[in-house]
Amino acid sequence: MTASGNDRVTEQSDEHQRSEILILTGLSGAGRSTVANALEDMGWYVIDNLPPKMLVPLAHFVQDGEHEIDRLAVVLDVRGGTLFSDLDAQLDALHGLAVPVRVVYLEASDAELVRRFEKVRRPHPLQNGAPLVDAIRRERQLLATLRGRADTIIDTTGMNVHQLTNRSYELFGGSQADRVTVTVTSFGFKHGIPLDADMVADMRFLPNPFWVEELRSHTGQDADVRDYVLGQPGAQRFLADYEHVLTTVLEGYLRENKRHAMFAFGCTGGKHRSVAMANEMARRLRRNPDLNVEVTHRDLGKE
Protein backbone atom coordinates (compact mmCIF):
# COMPACT_ATOMS: atom_id res chain seq x y z
CA MET A 1 0.00 0.00 0.00
CA THR A 2 1.08 3.53 -0.62
CA ALA A 3 -0.33 6.63 1.00
CA SER A 4 0.42 10.16 -0.07
CA GLY A 5 -1.27 13.52 0.14
CA ASN A 6 -1.23 17.27 0.10
CA ASP A 7 -2.78 19.45 2.74
CA ARG A 8 -5.04 21.71 0.72
CA VAL A 9 -6.90 23.00 3.75
CA THR A 10 -6.17 26.45 5.13
CA GLU A 11 -6.06 27.13 8.87
CA GLN A 12 -9.27 26.04 10.56
CA SER A 13 -11.17 27.80 13.26
CA ASP A 14 -11.58 26.04 16.61
CA GLU A 15 -15.28 25.71 15.93
CA HIS A 16 -14.68 23.30 13.05
CA GLN A 17 -11.49 21.66 14.30
CA ARG A 18 -13.18 18.27 14.69
CA SER A 19 -15.28 18.37 11.55
CA GLU A 20 -14.09 16.73 8.36
CA ILE A 21 -15.47 15.50 5.07
CA LEU A 22 -13.96 12.53 3.25
CA ILE A 23 -14.60 11.97 -0.43
CA LEU A 24 -14.05 8.24 -0.91
CA THR A 25 -13.51 7.27 -4.52
CA GLY A 26 -11.32 5.19 -6.80
CA LEU A 27 -11.41 2.05 -8.90
CA SER A 28 -14.27 -0.41 -8.71
CA GLY A 29 -13.19 -3.46 -6.72
CA ALA A 30 -10.39 -1.60 -4.94
CA GLY A 31 -12.11 -1.76 -1.55
CA ARG A 32 -14.32 1.31 -1.19
CA SER A 33 -17.06 -0.67 0.57
CA THR A 34 -14.58 -2.09 3.06
CA VAL A 35 -13.25 1.36 3.93
CA ALA A 36 -16.78 2.78 4.10
CA ASN A 37 -17.83 0.05 6.54
CA ALA A 38 -14.77 0.73 8.70
CA LEU A 39 -15.52 4.46 8.73
CA GLU A 40 -19.09 3.76 9.80
CA ASP A 41 -17.81 1.59 12.66
CA MET A 42 -15.57 4.49 13.71
CA GLY A 43 -18.54 6.82 13.98
CA TRP A 44 -18.39 8.52 10.58
CA TYR A 45 -21.67 9.32 8.87
CA VAL A 46 -21.34 7.49 5.54
CA ILE A 47 -23.33 8.19 2.38
CA ASP A 48 -22.88 5.84 -0.57
CA ASN A 49 -23.20 6.75 -4.26
CA LEU A 50 -24.21 10.37 -3.71
CA PRO A 51 -24.75 12.60 -6.77
CA PRO A 52 -21.76 14.99 -6.79
CA LYS A 53 -24.03 18.06 -6.99
CA MET A 54 -25.15 17.27 -3.45
CA LEU A 55 -21.63 17.68 -2.07
CA VAL A 56 -21.72 21.45 -1.54
CA PRO A 57 -25.12 21.48 0.24
CA LEU A 58 -23.90 18.64 2.45
CA ALA A 59 -20.69 20.51 3.23
CA HIS A 60 -22.69 23.56 4.32
CA PHE A 61 -24.89 21.26 6.40
CA VAL A 62 -21.81 20.02 8.28
CA GLN A 63 -20.20 23.47 8.42
CA ASP A 64 -23.08 25.24 10.15
CA GLY A 65 -22.35 23.20 13.28
CA GLU A 66 -26.00 22.90 14.29
CA HIS A 67 -26.18 19.16 13.61
CA GLU A 68 -24.61 16.08 15.15
CA ILE A 69 -22.66 15.16 12.02
CA ASP A 70 -19.01 16.11 12.54
CA ARG A 71 -17.34 13.55 10.32
CA LEU A 72 -18.95 12.85 6.97
CA ALA A 73 -17.73 10.31 4.42
CA VAL A 74 -19.19 10.29 0.91
CA VAL A 75 -18.61 7.42 -1.52
CA LEU A 76 -18.51 8.62 -5.15
CA ASP A 77 -17.61 6.50 -8.15
CA VAL A 78 -18.46 5.66 -11.75
CA ARG A 79 -21.74 4.04 -10.72
CA GLY A 80 -23.06 7.60 -10.85
CA GLY A 81 -22.81 7.52 -14.64
CA THR A 82 -23.01 10.97 -16.23
CA LEU A 83 -23.56 12.53 -12.80
CA PHE A 84 -20.07 11.44 -11.78
CA SER A 85 -18.50 13.62 -14.47
CA ASP A 86 -19.53 16.68 -12.44
CA LEU A 87 -17.31 15.70 -9.50
CA ASP A 88 -14.28 17.75 -10.55
CA ALA A 89 -16.26 20.99 -10.62
CA GLN A 90 -17.89 20.18 -7.30
CA LEU A 91 -14.50 19.64 -5.67
CA ASP A 92 -13.48 23.10 -6.86
CA ALA A 93 -16.60 24.52 -5.24
CA LEU A 94 -15.64 22.98 -1.89
CA HIS A 95 -12.46 25.05 -1.60
CA GLY A 96 -12.54 27.75 1.02
CA LEU A 97 -15.01 26.06 3.32
CA ALA A 98 -14.24 26.03 7.03
CA VAL A 99 -14.67 22.25 7.10
CA PRO A 100 -11.65 20.41 5.67
CA VAL A 101 -12.30 18.12 2.71
CA ARG A 102 -10.04 15.17 2.00
CA VAL A 103 -10.14 13.08 -1.19
CA VAL A 104 -9.24 9.43 -0.63
CA TYR A 105 -8.54 7.37 -3.76
CA LEU A 106 -8.40 3.57 -3.75
CA GLU A 107 -6.69 1.58 -6.45
CA ALA A 108 -5.21 -1.86 -7.14
CA SER A 109 -3.39 -3.58 -9.97
CA ASP A 110 -5.32 -4.81 -13.01
CA ALA A 111 -4.55 -8.44 -12.12
CA GLU A 112 -5.81 -7.94 -8.56
CA LEU A 113 -9.03 -6.30 -9.73
CA VAL A 114 -9.67 -9.08 -12.26
CA ARG A 115 -9.19 -11.67 -9.52
CA ARG A 116 -11.64 -9.88 -7.20
CA PHE A 117 -14.35 -9.47 -9.85
CA GLU A 118 -14.03 -13.10 -10.89
CA LYS A 119 -14.30 -14.17 -7.26
CA VAL A 120 -17.57 -12.31 -6.61
CA ARG A 121 -18.90 -13.01 -10.11
CA ARG A 122 -20.24 -9.53 -10.57
CA PRO A 123 -19.78 -7.39 -13.69
CA HIS A 124 -17.71 -4.23 -13.68
CA PRO A 125 -19.97 -1.14 -13.84
CA LEU A 126 -18.33 -0.10 -17.12
CA GLN A 127 -18.18 -3.56 -18.66
CA ASN A 128 -21.37 -3.61 -20.75
CA GLY A 129 -20.36 -6.85 -22.45
CA ALA A 130 -16.75 -5.79 -23.02
CA PRO A 131 -13.79 -7.76 -21.62
CA LEU A 132 -13.25 -7.12 -17.93
CA VAL A 133 -9.69 -5.91 -18.40
CA ASP A 134 -10.86 -3.29 -20.92
CA ALA A 135 -13.46 -1.98 -18.45
CA ILE A 136 -10.84 -1.70 -15.70
CA ARG A 137 -8.43 0.18 -17.95
CA ARG A 138 -11.18 2.49 -19.16
CA GLU A 139 -12.14 3.33 -15.59
CA ARG A 140 -8.50 3.98 -14.71
CA GLN A 141 -8.29 6.48 -17.59
CA LEU A 142 -11.55 8.19 -16.60
CA LEU A 143 -10.31 8.65 -13.04
CA ALA A 144 -6.77 9.77 -13.86
CA THR A 145 -7.50 13.45 -13.19
CA LEU A 146 -9.34 12.65 -9.96
CA ARG A 147 -6.43 10.51 -8.81
CA GLY A 148 -4.16 13.50 -9.31
CA ARG A 149 -6.35 15.53 -6.94
CA ALA A 150 -6.36 12.91 -4.20
CA ASP A 151 -5.00 13.81 -0.77
CA THR A 152 -4.56 10.14 0.13
CA ILE A 153 -3.97 7.27 -2.28
CA ILE A 154 -4.35 3.71 -1.00
CA ASP A 155 -3.08 0.83 -3.11
CA THR A 156 -4.94 -2.26 -1.89
CA THR A 157 -3.11 -4.78 -4.07
CA GLY A 158 -2.43 -7.93 -2.07
CA MET A 159 -4.49 -6.79 0.91
CA ASN A 160 -7.36 -8.75 2.43
CA VAL A 161 -10.45 -7.24 4.04
CA HIS A 162 -8.97 -7.29 7.54
CA GLN A 163 -5.75 -5.60 6.47
CA LEU A 164 -7.59 -2.85 4.60
CA THR A 165 -9.91 -2.28 7.54
CA ASN A 166 -6.99 -1.99 9.94
CA ARG A 167 -5.31 0.45 7.56
CA SER A 168 -8.51 2.50 7.52
CA TYR A 169 -8.44 2.69 11.31
CA GLU A 170 -4.83 3.84 11.17
CA LEU A 171 -5.59 6.59 8.66
CA PHE A 172 -9.00 7.80 9.81
CA GLY A 173 -9.62 6.47 13.30
CA GLY A 174 -7.81 9.14 15.29
CA SER A 175 -7.39 8.19 18.93
CA GLN A 176 -9.71 5.19 18.46
CA ALA A 177 -7.56 3.59 15.76
CA ASP A 178 -6.21 0.73 17.85
CA ARG A 179 -8.96 0.43 20.46
CA VAL A 180 -11.39 -2.40 21.04
CA THR A 181 -14.69 -1.73 22.79
CA VAL A 182 -15.24 -4.38 25.45
CA THR A 183 -18.52 -4.91 27.28
CA VAL A 184 -18.20 -6.88 30.51
CA THR A 185 -21.61 -8.02 31.69
CA SER A 186 -22.98 -10.01 34.60
CA PHE A 187 -26.03 -12.25 34.33
CA GLY A 188 -27.96 -14.97 36.13
CA PHE A 189 -28.08 -18.46 34.64
CA LYS A 190 -31.67 -18.81 35.75
CA HIS A 191 -32.52 -15.96 33.36
CA GLY A 192 -30.61 -17.49 30.44
CA ILE A 193 -27.14 -17.01 28.94
CA PRO A 194 -26.64 -13.77 26.95
CA LEU A 195 -26.93 -14.76 23.30
CA ASP A 196 -24.52 -12.07 22.14
CA ALA A 197 -21.69 -12.97 24.53
CA ASP A 198 -18.37 -13.91 22.92
CA MET A 199 -17.19 -15.74 26.04
CA VAL A 200 -19.06 -16.89 29.14
CA ALA A 201 -17.50 -17.54 32.57
CA ASP A 202 -19.33 -19.42 35.33
CA MET A 203 -18.85 -17.89 38.78
CA ARG A 204 -20.82 -20.61 40.56
CA PHE A 205 -17.55 -22.21 41.65
CA LEU A 206 -17.44 -19.54 44.38
CA PRO A 207 -19.52 -19.67 47.60
CA ASN A 208 -22.84 -17.90 47.21
CA PRO A 209 -23.29 -14.78 49.38
CA PHE A 210 -27.02 -15.46 49.23
CA TRP A 211 -26.50 -17.97 52.04
CA VAL A 212 -24.83 -15.37 54.26
CA GLU A 213 -27.77 -13.66 55.97
CA GLU A 214 -26.15 -10.23 56.33
CA LEU A 215 -25.14 -10.25 52.62
CA ARG A 216 -28.33 -11.68 51.09
CA SER A 217 -30.07 -8.36 50.50
CA HIS A 218 -26.91 -6.67 49.19
CA THR A 219 -25.45 -6.96 45.70
CA GLY A 220 -22.04 -7.35 44.12
CA GLN A 221 -21.99 -3.57 43.80
CA ASP A 222 -21.69 -3.28 47.59
CA ALA A 223 -18.29 -3.37 49.26
CA ASP A 224 -19.17 -6.11 51.73
CA VAL A 225 -20.31 -8.52 49.02
CA ARG A 226 -17.41 -7.57 46.76
CA ASP A 227 -14.86 -8.22 49.51
CA TYR A 228 -16.53 -11.50 50.39
CA VAL A 229 -16.52 -12.76 46.78
CA LEU A 230 -13.01 -11.57 45.88
CA GLY A 231 -11.65 -12.98 49.11
CA GLN A 232 -12.80 -16.54 48.44
CA PRO A 233 -10.21 -19.24 47.60
CA GLY A 234 -9.63 -19.35 43.87
CA ALA A 235 -11.17 -15.95 43.09
CA GLN A 236 -7.92 -14.05 42.65
CA ARG A 237 -6.27 -16.91 40.77
CA PHE A 238 -9.24 -17.09 38.41
CA LEU A 239 -9.15 -13.34 37.80
CA ALA A 240 -5.42 -13.34 37.04
CA ASP A 241 -5.60 -16.37 34.74
CA TYR A 242 -8.77 -15.24 32.97
CA GLU A 243 -7.42 -11.72 32.47
CA HIS A 244 -4.46 -13.29 30.67
CA VAL A 245 -6.83 -15.34 28.51
CA LEU A 246 -8.98 -12.32 27.64
CA THR A 247 -5.93 -10.21 26.84
CA THR A 248 -4.73 -12.87 24.41
CA VAL A 249 -8.18 -13.12 22.85
CA LEU A 250 -8.47 -9.34 22.48
CA GLU A 251 -5.07 -9.11 20.79
CA GLY A 252 -6.31 -11.66 18.28
CA TYR A 253 -9.61 -9.82 17.84
CA LEU A 254 -7.70 -6.65 16.97
CA ARG A 255 -5.57 -8.48 14.42
CA GLU A 256 -8.71 -9.98 12.90
CA ASN A 257 -10.52 -6.63 12.89
CA LYS A 258 -13.08 -7.58 15.54
CA ARG A 259 -13.37 -4.35 17.49
CA HIS A 260 -16.34 -5.13 19.71
CA ALA A 261 -16.38 -7.91 22.30
CA MET A 262 -18.70 -9.01 25.09
CA PHE A 263 -17.47 -11.09 28.01
CA ALA A 264 -20.18 -12.43 30.32
CA PHE A 265 -19.87 -13.52 33.95
CA GLY A 266 -22.71 -15.61 35.31
CA CYS A 267 -23.93 -16.84 38.67
CA THR A 268 -27.25 -18.26 39.77
CA GLY A 269 -29.30 -15.07 39.93
CA GLY A 270 -26.94 -12.41 38.57
CA LYS A 271 -26.92 -10.47 41.82
CA HIS A 272 -23.81 -11.26 43.86
CA ARG A 273 -20.86 -13.26 42.47
CA SER A 274 -21.19 -12.39 38.80
CA VAL A 275 -21.59 -8.69 39.55
CA ALA A 276 -18.54 -8.51 41.81
CA MET A 277 -16.34 -10.53 39.44
CA ALA A 278 -17.47 -8.61 36.34
CA ASN A 279 -16.71 -5.30 38.02
CA GLU A 280 -13.26 -6.50 39.07
CA MET A 281 -12.41 -7.85 35.61
CA ALA A 282 -13.51 -4.57 34.04
CA ARG A 283 -11.26 -2.71 36.47
CA ARG A 284 -8.32 -4.89 35.45
CA LEU A 285 -9.00 -4.58 31.72
CA ARG A 286 -9.22 -0.78 31.98
CA ARG A 287 -5.52 -0.74 32.76
CA ASN A 288 -4.99 -1.48 29.07
CA PRO A 289 -5.09 1.88 27.18
CA ASP A 290 -6.07 0.09 23.95
CA LEU A 291 -9.41 -0.99 25.41
CA ASN A 292 -12.62 0.95 25.89
CA VAL A 293 -14.31 -1.01 28.67
CA GLU A 294 -17.99 -0.77 29.59
CA VAL A 295 -19.81 -2.69 32.36
CA THR A 296 -23.45 -3.77 32.42
CA HIS A 297 -25.37 -5.93 34.87
CA ARG A 298 -28.17 -7.52 32.89
CA ASP A 299 -30.15 -9.18 35.64
CA LEU A 300 -29.42 -6.97 38.63
CA GLY A 301 -32.75 -6.03 40.21
CA LYS A 302 -34.70 -8.96 38.76
CA GLU A 303 -34.64 -10.89 42.00
Helices and strands as residue ranges (DSSP letters): G 14-16, E 20-26, H 32-41, E 45-48, G 52-54, H 55-63, E 71-75, G 78-86, H 87-93, E 101-107, H 110-120, H 132-142, H 144-149, E 152-155, H 161-172, G 174-176, E 180-188, G 189-191, E 199-202, G 209-211, H 213-216, H 223-230, H 235-255, E 260-267, H 273-285, E 291-297
